[in-house]
Amino acid sequence: MERLQKVLGNSGIASRRKAEELILNGKVMVNENVVTELGTKVSDKDIITVDGKIINRDTPKVYYLLYKPAKVITSTNDEKGRKTVVDLIDTPYRIYPVGRLDYDTTGLLILTNDGELTNILMHPKNEISKTYLAKVSGLLNKDDIDRLKRGITIDGRLVETKNFKIRDKNFDNKTSIIEISIIEGRNHIVKRIFSEINHPVLKLKRTKIDFLNLDNLKIGEYRKLTIKEVKKLYSLK
């Protein structure tokens, strides 16, 4: 017996969190009975439907690494009809992004139908490091650097900087290129960090998730993760 939201996540229907939303919203049925209680357990013999469609628990797990372009939505669909990251990947399987990147942010994004791995990568206790290159307004001074090294408090919670380097300074345009690694997953967190020290982000790219990087991918391109890489991601739990 397994929890319903875990079965949905592992079946590639949605991430674990999204699966919980589907259950709470009455979108899920088990043996033709609507289930809205989280933690409900099901067996291999139970027939589970989401929005009237029977889920296939035997769908193979797939894993993609995408170099996300700007002006693409990190979602499976968009009510405004804008292009999503899922549109960029040619696959017969229903996949979804792990975490998100802002509409105007580029860089590394993982997409999969593996709910268990998604939960590992998203859970704060696993402290998965994410590295970004940020072009910011202004030239950072010693006080700015010291604050970043100590960590920035946002909404009452400290955001720790795991790695921080000034990659370039443009004295003519008064801009800086900063590499920063954090384990936070809150929305717009990198932009908010630099806003706190009065150096708003002009351009942002995620370059790494733990050991994964963009390698030789060009913007808009993707590749499948290797079995070795998937196993290594699982080991981060």
C-alpha positions, -999 to +999 in steps of 0.1 A: +000+000+000+013+034-009+000+070-004-021+082-033-001+114-039+031+093-041+015+070-067+004+099-087+038+115-086+056+083-095+032+078-124+042+111-140+009+127-136+023+157-117+048+166-090+040+154-055+028+189-045+006+192-076-008+157-070-018+169-035-036+198-051-054+175-075-066+153-046-078+183-025-097+197-055-116+165-060-100+157-093-089+121-083-110+090-081-101+056-067-123+027-079-149+053-091-150+071-057-137+107-053-109+109-028-100+142-012-081+131+018-043+133+017-025+102+028-052+078+014-034+046+006-040+025-025-028-009-038-017-021-072-052-034-078-069-001-073-080+018-104-070+055-102-084+082-125-075+119-128-100+141-145-117+110-158-085+094-173-071+062-159-034+066-150-008+042-162+015+032-135+039+014-159+049+046-177+088+046-180+106+073-162+123+099-184+147+127-174+157+158-195+181+187-189+171+218-208+189+251-214+158+273-209+156+304-231+141+337-219+104+344-226+094+308-220+071+298-191+083+272-166+050+253-166+032+225-184+007+249-199-001+286-200-035+302-200-022+331-221-010+307-248+027+315-243+053+289-251+062+266-221+094+246-214+074+214-221+068+226-256+106+226-262+110+189-256+100+162-280+087+133-259+056+111-259+055+112-221+038+137-198+067+156-181+069+186-159+096+210-147+114+205-114+111+238-097+109+269-118+128+297-136+113+331-142+099+341-176+130+362-183+155+339-167+176+314-187+196+284-178+195+248-165+162+232-158+153+195-152+121+181-165+109+146-157+079+124-149+096+110-118+077+123-088+101+107-063+132+124-078+113+157-080+106+155-043+143+148-035+154+178-055+128+202-042+128+192-005+147+219+016+163+193+039+184+179+010+200+213+005+205+210-032+228+238-044+219+260-074+244+283-091+235+314-110+252+341-130+236+375-124+242+407-142+234+434-117+232+472-118+261+490-101+295+481-088+295+462-055+315+476-027+330+459+004+298+463+025+277+447-003+302+418-005+303+413+032+265+412+034+263+386+007+289+365+024+270+367+057+237+359+041+206+381+034+175+379+055+143+379+034+108+377+050+124+369+083+145+339+070+182+340+063+193+331+028+228+316+030+253+321+002+272+288-004+295+304-030+300+339-042+324+354-068+326+387-088+332+375-123+334+409-140+329+446-135+320+471-163+331+505-151+316+522-182+281+508-178+283+505-140+273+468-140+287+437-124+286+400-132+282+379-101+283+341-096+262+330-066+253+296-052+223+291-028+201+263-016+169+283-015+139+276-037+116+305-030+103+325-060+124+353-074+149+346-045+181+356-064+165+388-077+153+396-042+188+390-027+203+416-049+174+440-045+181+439-008+216+454-014+203+479-040+218+462-070+188+450-091+193+420-114+193+430-151+199+395-164+199+360-148+210+326-158+211+293-138+243+275-146+243+245-123+221+223-101+245+205-078+269+186-101+249+192-133+258+220-156+249+232-191+279+215-207+279+222-244+242+228-247+231+259-267+202+280-255+169+261-262+186+227-266+181+197-243+195+163-236+185+132-217+202+126-183+223+095-181+215+066-158+247+075-138+235+111-134+200+100-123+215+077-097+238+105-085+207+128-081+190+101-061+220+099-038+215+136-028+186+125-006 
